[in-house]
Amino acid sequence: MVESAKLIKLHASDNVVIVPNGAEAGEGLSEGIVAQSDIPAGHKVAVFEIPSGGAVLKYNQAIGLATQAISPGAHVHDHNVTLDGLASPVEGGVKSRVFVEPLTQFKQATFLGYDRNNGRYGTRNYIGIVTSVNCSATAADYVAKHFTKEVLANFPNVDGVVAFTHGSGCGMARHGYGFDNLTRVLSGYLQHPNFGGVLMFGLGCEANQIGLMFENTNIEEGPLLRAMTLQDEGGTIATVNRGIEMINEMLPVVNSVEREPIDAKHLTLALQCGGSDAYSGITANPALGVASDILVQHGGSVILAETPEIVGAENLLIERATNQGVVDKLVDRIKWWQHYTAINDAEFNNNPSPGNKAGGLSTIFEKSLGAVAKSGSSPLVDVLLYGERLRERGLNFMDSPGFDPVSITGEVASGANLVAFTTGRGSCYGCKPVPSVKLATNSTMYARMEPDMDVNCGRVVDQELSVNELGQQIFDQLLRIASGEPTKSEALGVGDNEFVPWQIGAIM
C-alpha cells in the first residue's frame, strides 16, 4: 500500500487510487492529478488514461471494465465501470496446481472458557429455547421473557435465557436445500458449546418433526437438552408453564459451570463484513486477516462466508487450497450461485448494496477483493455447506448469502464461538449466544457510532498503527472477549432477534 497526503494507491500497477478525504473539482491531488469533479470521500480517481473497454485495476486485480475513456483525475465509479464482458476467475477456468500444506506446528495461547466435556468449548454460558417451526415462536418468547435479570440474579454464571425463533419449519418440502439448511442450523444450535442447556419447542404437526431431526442428527435428549410440542402439552399456557419449570431445573446445573483456561485451538472465529466501504479493504479487513492468521497459527479455526462476496476474488482462495477437493467444492458453490441468481432474474453485481456504492465500492469484484482480505493468508482447508459442522481446524469457507444475519447464523451453526464483523457504513448487529466484535473501517464512523463499535481500524489510515500491529491487537482483544469481556452489542443487550436461518426453495 502506497500512501500520500491525499491519495492511497494499493498496488504499483493500479490505474486508480482512493481519495480518502474526498476532493473538490479542480483540487490538485498528489502525483500531479487534478480532480475533474467533486470526489466523495473514499471514492476512486484514475491516475492513468483508461481506454474504453480497458480494465480498471485495484489491488492489481481487474474490478471492472471502463464503459468509456477515463482520463487522469476523473471519478471512477459505477457510472463508468461495468462487469459486462469481464469473466470471473472461475469462468476463466482457474485451477490450483500447487497445493498449500496446512499448518502443523502451533503456538500456545489460552482463554478462559467453558469445557462442555464433549470436545467442545464455549465462550458464553446461555440457556437457549430453539423452535422447530414458526408456530411455536410465541410460546418460546413467553418463556424467555419470564427469565428477567431479576429472576436470573441468583445465577451469575448464566449469561441469559434467549429464544431463537424463525419463520420456517413447515410449508416446505422435506428434502432439498431449504429443509437441509434448516436441519443443519437447528442441530448446530442445539449442540453449540455456548449453551449450557437447551429447550426445543415445536407445534407438533410441522414438516420439521423434532423426533425425526434428532434421529437424523444423532441428538439425544437429556437433563440439559429437552423438547416438547404445544399440541402434546395442551396448548400455549401449559407449554409455557412447563417450559419455565424445565429451565428452572436446568439453571442450578448450568450456573455451576465455571470458566477455566482452555487452549486457543478451541476457538472458531466467524468472519463477516457488512455495510462495507472503500476503507474496508485497506484497514479492517486486512487487519482482521492478520488476526485470523494468528488464530490459525495457534491451532484455531476461522470461517469465511458470503459466497456472492468472493466472486471475482475466488482465485485468491483457490491459490491457497490444500487439495483439489477443496478447489472443486468452492468452484461448485460459485457455479450454483451463478445458476441460482440467473433463475431469480438477478446478477452478482446487484451487490454491492446502495450503501456500499455510496461508500465508494463500484462492483462486486471490488468488494470481493476487500472482503477476502479478512481471511488472511492461511491455507484453505475445507469448504462447508451452509451450517455444516466444522471438520478441519484452520481456515474454512462456508457457503452462504451475503445477508449478514443469515450468513452468521450459518457460521454459528457450523461451530463458531466468536464473531468478528467489519463495517464501514456502521452496524448495530449482535449475535446471542456468540459475542460479536464490530470493527469500524474508518475513524469518522467510529466516532459517530462508538457505542456500537468495538475497534477503530481507521487508525491505519490515520497512520497511528500498521495493519500488522492492529491485527495483533484484535487477536488479543478476541482472547479477552472469549474469556468473558463483553462486546458493545452485549453491553447493549443486542442479539435476541438476529437468528435468521437461510430460507430457500418452494413455500407451499
C-alpha positions in Angstrom: 0.0 0.0 0.0 1.4 3.4 -1.1 0.0 6.4 0.7 0.3 10.1 0.1 -1.4 13.1 1.7 -4.4 12.9 -0.5 -4.3 9.5 -2.2 -4.0 5.8 -1.3 -2.6 3.5 -4.0 -2.9 -0.2 -3.1 -0.5 -1.6 -5.7 2.1 -0.1 -8.0 0.3 -1.4 -11.1 -3.1 0.1 -10.2 -4.6 2.7 -12.5 -7.0 4.0 -9.9 -6.3 5.4 -6.4 -8.5 6.1 -3.4 -9.2 9.7 -2.3 -9.6 9.1 1.5 -10.9 12.5 2.4 -12.6 13.4 -0.9 -11.8 16.4 -3.1 -13.4 19.3 -4.8 -13.4 19.8 -8.6 -10.2 21.5 -9.6 -8.3 20.5 -6.5 -4.8 19.3 -7.0 -4.0 15.9 -5.8 -0.6 14.3 -5.5 1.1 12.6 -8.4 0.2 15.6 -10.5 -3.5 14.7 -10.7 -6.3 17.3 -10.7 -9.8 16.3 -9.7 -12.1 16.7 -12.7 -15.2 16.8 -10.5 -16.2 16.6 -6.8 -14.9 13.3 -5.4 -16.8 11.8 -2.4 -14.6 10.6 0.5 -13.3 7.1 -0.1 -14.1 7.1 -3.9 -11.6 6.5 -6.7 -9.9 8.6 -9.4 -7.9 7.5 -12.4 -4.2 8.1 -12.3 -3.6 6.9 -15.9 -5.7 7.1 -19.0 -8.0 4.1 -19.1 -9.3 3.4 -22.6 -12.9 2.4 -23.2 -13.1 -1.3 -22.5 -9.9 -1.3 -20.6 -9.5 -3.0 -17.2 -9.9 -0.9 -14.1 -7.1 -2.1 -11.7 -7.2 -2.0 -7.9 -5.2 -4.4 -5.7 -3.5 -5.2 -9.1 -6.8 -7.0 -10.0 -9.5 -6.1 -12.5 -12.5 -4.8 -10.7 -14.4 -4.0 -13.9 -14.1 -2.6 -17.4 -14.3 1.1 -18.4 -17.5 1.9 -20.3 -15.9 5.0 -21.8 -12.4 6.5 -21.9 -11.4 7.7 -18.4 -8.8 10.4 -18.1 -6.5 11.0 -15.1 -8.3 12.8 -12.3 -11.7 11.5 -13.4 -14.1 10.0 -10.8 -14.2 6.2 -11.4 -17.4 4.6 -10.2 -20.4 2.7 -11.3 -21.3 5.4 -13.9 -18.3 4.5 -16.0 -17.3 1.0 -14.8 -19.1 -2.3 -15.6 -18.6 -6.0 -15.1 -20.2 -6.8 -18.5 -17.6 -8.7 -20.5 -15.3 -9.4 -17.6 -15.2 -13.0 -16.7 -14.7 -14.1 -13.1 -11.7 -16.3 -12.3 -14.0 -19.4 -12.1 -15.4 -18.6 -15.6 -11.9 -18.3 -16.8 -11.2 -21.8 -15.6 -8.8 -21.1 -12.7 -7.4 -24.2 -11.1 -4.9 -24.6 -8.3 -1.9 -26.5 -9.5 0.4 -26.1 -6.5 -1.4 -27.0 -3.3 -0.6 -25.4 0.0 0.4 -27.5 3.0 -1.8 -27.0 6.1 -0.1 -25.8 9.3 1.2 -28.5 11.6 3.2 -26.5 14.2 1.2 -24.3 16.5 1.9 -21.5 19.1 0.3 -21.6 22.5 -2.3 -19.2 23.8 -5.3 -19.7 26.1 -8.6 -18.1 27.0 -11.0 -18.6 29.9 -13.9 -20.6 28.7 -16.4 -23.4 29.4 -15.4 -27.1 29.0 -18.6 -29.0 27.9 -16.9 -32.3 28.4 -17.7 -33.5 24.9 -14.8 -32.0 23.0 -16.5 -28.6 22.7 -15.6 -25.4 24.4 -17.8 -22.3 24.9 -17.1 -18.6 25.3 -20.5 -17.9 26.8 -23.0 -19.8 29.0 -26.6 -19.3 27.9 -29.7 -21.4 28.1 -31.4 -21.4 24.7 -35.0 -22.0 23.6 -34.9 -23.2 20.0 -38.1 -23.5 17.9 -38.6 -26.2 15.2 -41.2 -24.1 13.5 -42.6 -20.5 13.4 -45.8 -21.8 15.0 -44.1 -22.3 18.4 -42.3 -18.9 18.3 -44.6 -17.0 20.6 -44.5 -19.7 23.3 -40.7 -19.7 23.2 -40.7 -15.9 23.6 -43.0 -16.0 26.6 -40.7 -18.4 28.4 -37.6 -16.4 27.6 -39.2 -13.2 28.8 -40.0 -14.8 32.1 -36.3 -15.0 32.9 -35.5 -11.4 33.5 -32.3 -10.1 35.0 -34.0 -10.1 38.4 -35.0 -13.7 38.1 -31.5 -14.7 37.0 -29.8 -12.6 39.7 -29.1 -15.8 41.8 -27.4 -17.5 38.8 -24.5 -15.2 38.0 -22.7 -17.7 35.7 -25.7 -17.9 33.4 -25.5 -15.2 30.6 -29.2 -15.3 29.9 -32.2 -17.3 28.6 -32.8 -16.5 24.9 -35.5 -17.6 22.4 -34.2 -18.5 18.9 -37.3 -18.2 16.7 -37.6 -18.2 12.9 -40.1 -18.0 10.1 -39.8 -21.5 8.7 -40.2 -25.2 9.6 -43.4 -26.0 7.7 -44.9 -25.4 4.3 -41.7 -26.8 2.8 -40.5 -29.9 1.1 -39.0 -32.4 3.5 -35.9 -32.7 1.3 -33.7 -30.4 -0.7 -31.8 -27.2 0.1 -34.3 -25.5 2.3 -35.0 -28.4 4.6 -31.3 -29.4 4.8 -30.3 -25.8 5.6 -32.8 -25.6 8.5 -31.8 -29.1 9.8 -28.1 -28.2 9.9 -28.8 -24.9 11.6 -31.1 -26.2 14.3 -29.0 -29.2 15.1 -25.9 -27.0 15.2 -27.5 -24.6 17.6 -28.9 -27.4 19.8 -25.3 -28.7 20.2 -23.5 -25.3 20.4 -20.9 -25.0 23.2 -22.2 -21.6 24.2 -25.3 -23.2 25.5 -25.2 -24.8 28.9 -28.8 -26.0 28.4 -31.3 -26.0 25.5 -35.1 -26.5 25.3 -36.7 -27.1 21.9 -40.3 -26.1 21.2 -42.4 -27.4 18.3 -46.1 -27.2 17.4 -46.4 -30.9 16.7 -47.7 -31.3 13.1 -45.0 -29.3 11.3 -42.9 -30.7 8.4 -39.8 -30.3 10.6 -40.5 -33.0 13.1 -38.4 -32.8 16.2 -38.1 -36.6 16.8 -37.0 -37.2 13.2 -34.5 -34.4 13.3 -33.0 -35.8 16.5 -32.8 -39.2 14.9 -31.2 -38.0 11.7 -28.6 -35.8 13.5 -27.8 -38.2 16.4 -29.1 -35.9 19.1 -30.3 -37.4 22.3 -32.5 -35.7 24.9 -31.2 -35.4 28.5 -31.4 -33.2 31.5 -29.9 -30.2 29.7 -31.5 -30.9 26.3 -35.3 -31.1 26.4 -38.0 -31.0 23.8 -41.8 -30.6 23.7 -44.7 -29.6 21.4 -47.6 -27.3 22.1 -50.1 -29.9 20.8 -48.8 -32.6 23.2 -48.6 -30.3 26.2 -52.1 -28.9 25.7 -51.6 -25.5 24.2 -49.8 -22.3 24.9 -50.4 -21.8 28.6 -49.4 -25.4 29.5 -46.4 -25.3 27.3 -45.1 -22.0 28.7 -45.6 -23.2 32.3 -43.8 -26.5 31.6 -41.0 -24.7 29.8 -40.4 -22.4 32.7 -40.3 -25.5 35.0 -37.8 -27.2 32.8 -35.5 -24.2 32.7 -35.8 -23.7 36.4 -34.5 -27.3 36.7 -31.5 -26.5 34.4 -30.5 -23.2 36.0 -28.6 -24.6 39.0 -26.7 -27.1 36.8 -25.8 -24.5 34.2 -24.8 -22.0 36.8 -22.4 -24.5 38.5 -20.1 -24.4 35.4 -17.2 -22.0 35.8 -14.6 -20.7 33.3 -11.2 -22.4 33.1 -8.1 -22.0 31.0 -8.6 -23.5 27.6 -6.3 -23.8 24.6 -6.9 -21.2 21.9 -7.1 -24.0 19.3 -10.7 -24.5 20.5 -11.7 -21.0 19.3 -13.6 -20.8 16.0 -13.9 -17.3 14.6 -16.7 -16.3 12.2 -15.7 -13.6 9.7 -18.2 -11.2 8.4 -18.4 -7.8 6.7 -21.4 -5.6 6.2 -22.1 -2.0 5.2 -18.6 -2.0 3.5 -16.9 1.0 2.1 -13.6 1.8 0.3 -11.7 1.6 3.6 -12.8 -2.0 4.3 -10.1 -3.5 2.1 -7.5 -1.1 3.5 -8.0 -1.2 7.2 -10.4 -3.5 9.0 -10.4 -6.5 6.6 -6.6 -6.9 6.2 -6.1 -6.3 10.0 -8.7 -8.9 10.7 -6.9 -11.1 8.2 -3.8 -10.8 10.4 -5.7 -11.7 13.5 -7.2 -14.7 11.6 -3.8 -15.9 10.6 -2.6 -15.6 14.3 -5.5 -17.7 15.4 -4.8 -20.3 12.8 -1.1 -20.3 13.9 -2.4 -21.2 17.4 -4.3 -24.1 16.1 -7.7 -22.4 16.0 -10.3 -22.2 13.2 -11.7 -19.4 11.0 -14.8 -19.4 8.9 -15.1 -17.1 5.9 -18.5 -17.0 4.3 -20.8 -14.9 2.0 -20.3 -16.7 -1.4 -21.6 -13.8 -3.5 -19.0 -11.6 -1.9 -16.0 -13.6 -3.0 -16.9 -13.6 -6.7 -14.1 -12.0 -8.6 -11.6 -12.9 -5.9 -12.1 -16.6 -5.7 -8.7 -17.2 -7.3 -7.1 -15.7 -4.1 -8.8 -18.6 -2.1 -8.2 -21.2 -4.8 -4.5 -20.5 -4.8 -4.4 -21.3 -1.1 -6.3 -24.6 -1.2 -4.7 -27.6 0.4 -6.0 -30.1 -2.2 -8.1 -30.4 -5.4 -11.2 -31.5 -3.5 -11.3 -28.1 -1.7 -11.0 -26.3 -5.1 -13.8 -28.4 -6.6 -16.1 -27.7 -3.7 -15.5 -24.0 -3.9 -16.0 -23.8 -7.6 -19.2 -25.9 -7.3 -20.6 -23.4 -4.8 -19.9 -20.5 -7.0 -21.4 -22.2 -10.1 -24.5 -23.0 -8.0 -24.8 -19.3 -7.2 -24.5 -18.3 -10.8 -27.4 -20.6 -11.6 -29.4 -19.5 -8.6 -29.1 -15.8 -9.3 -29.9 -16.4 -13.0 -33.2 -18.3 -12.4 -34.2 -15.5 -10.0 -33.6 -12.7 -12.5 -30.7 -11.4 -10.5 -27.0 -11.0 -11.0 -24.0 -10.8 -8.7 -23.5 -7.1 -9.4 -26.8 -6.4 -7.7 -24.3 -6.5 -4.8 -22.7 -4.0 -3.8 -25.7 -2.5 -2.0 -26.6 1.2 -2.3 -24.7 1.8 1.0 -21.6 0.0 -0.3 -21.7 2.1 -3.5 -22.1 5.3 -1.5 -19.0 4.3 0.4 -17.0 4.0 -2.9 -17.4 0.4 -4.0 -18.3 0.2 -7.7 -18.6 -3.6 -8.4 -18.9 -6.9 -6.6 -15.3 -7.7 -7.8 -14.0 -4.7 -6.0 -16.0 -5.5 -2.9 -14.9 -9.2 -3.0 -11.2 -8.3 -3.2 -11.5 -6.4 0.0 -13.8 -9.0 1.7 -11.4 -11.9 1.1 -8.7 -10.0 2.9 -10.5 -10.9 6.2 -9.2 -14.5 5.7 -5.6 -13.5 5.9 -3.1 -15.8 4.1 -3.6 -19.2 5.8 -4.2 -22.3 3.8 -7.8 -23.1 2.8 -8.5 -26.5 4.4 -12.2 -27.1 3.6 -15.4 -25.8 2.1 -18.7 -26.3 4.0 -22.3 -26.2 3.0 -24.5 -23.7 4.9 -24.5 -24.5 8.6 -22.4 -27.7 8.0 -20.4 -28.8 11.0 -16.7 -27.8 11.0 -14.4 -30.7 10.2 -10.9 -29.3 9.8 -9.1 -26.8 12.0 -7.7 -23.8 10.1 -9.3 -21.6 7.5 -12.6 -22.8 6.2 -15.1 -21.3 3.7 -18.9 -21.7 4.3 -21.4 -21.2 1.6 -23.9 -18.5 2.5 -25.7 -15.4 1.2 -24.2 -12.0 1.8 -27.1 -11.0 4.1 -25.2 -10.7 7.4 -27.7 -12.2 9.9 -28.4 -15.2 7.6 -24.7 -15.8 7.0 -23.6 -15.5 10.6 -26.5 -17.8 11.7 -24.9 -20.5 9.5 -21.4 -19.8 10.8 -22.6 -20.2 14.4 -24.4 -23.4 13.5 -21.1 -24.6 12.0 -19.4 -24.1 15.4 -18.2 -20.5 15.6 -17.9 -19.3 19.2 -16.7 -15.8 18.3 -17.8 -13.4 15.5 -15.7 -10.6 14.0 -17.8 -8.2 12.0 -16.1 -5.4 9.9 -18.2 -2.4 8.8 -17.6 0.9 7.0 -21.1 2.3 7.0 -21.9 1.2 10.5 -23.7 -1.8 12.1 -25.7 -2.4 15.2 -25.5 -6.2 15.0 -25.4 -8.6 17.9 -25.3 -12.3 18.0 -26.5 -14.2 21.0 -25.3 -16.8 22.1 -21.9 -15.7 20.5 -20.1 -12.5 21.2 -19.8 -10.3 18.1 -16.9 -7.9 17.8 -17.5 -5.0 15.4 -14.6 -3.4 13.7 -15.1 0.1 12.2 -13.1 0.7 9.0 -12.8 4.5 9.4 -12.4 6.9 12.3 -15.3 9.2 11.3 -17.9 6.4 11.5 -16.3 5.0 14.7 -16.6 8.4 16.4 -20.2 8.7 15.3 -21.2 5.1 16.3 -18.8 4.4 19.1 -21.4 2.9 21.5 -21.8 0.1 18.9 -18.2 -0.2 17.6 -15.6 -2.3 19.4 -12.4 -1.5 17.4 -11.4 1.6 15.4 -9.5 0.3 12.4 -9.4 3.8 10.9 -6.2 4.2 12.9 -4.4 2.5 10.0 -5.3 5.4 7.6 -4.7 7.9 10.4 -1.2 6.4 10.5 -1.4 5.6 14.2 -0.9 1.8 13.6 0.3 -0.6 10.9 -2.1 -3.4 9.7 0.1 -6.0 11.5 0.1 -4.1 14.8 -3.7 -3.7 14.6 -4.1 -7.4 13.8 -2.2 -8.4 16.9 -4.4 -6.0 19.0 -7.5 -7.5 17.5 -6.3 -11.1 18.3 -5.5 -10.1 21.9 -9.0 -8.5 22.2 -10.6 -11.6 20.9 -9.0 -13.6 23.6 -10.3 -11.2 26.2 -13.8 -11.3 24.8 -13.7 -15.1 24.6 -12.8 -15.0 28.3 -15.9 -13.0 29.2 -15.1 -9.3 28.4 -18.4 -8.0 27.0 -18.6 -6.6 23.5 -20.5 -3.4 22.8 -23.5 -5.3 21.5 -23.6 -7.5 24.6 -23.5 -4.4 26.8 -26.5 -3.0 24.9 -28.3 -6.4 25.1 -28.5 -6.7 21.3 -28.7 -10.2 19.8 -32.2 -11.6 20.6 -33.6 -11.2 17.1 -30.7 -11.9 14.8 -31.2 -15.7 14.4 -32.2 -16.0 10.7 -31.8 -19.4 9.0 -31.4 -19.2 5.2 -34.8 -19.9 3.7 -34.6 -21.2 0.2 -36.9 -23.3 -2.0 -40.7 -23.5 -2.6 -43.0 -22.4 0.2 -46.2 -24.5 -0.1 
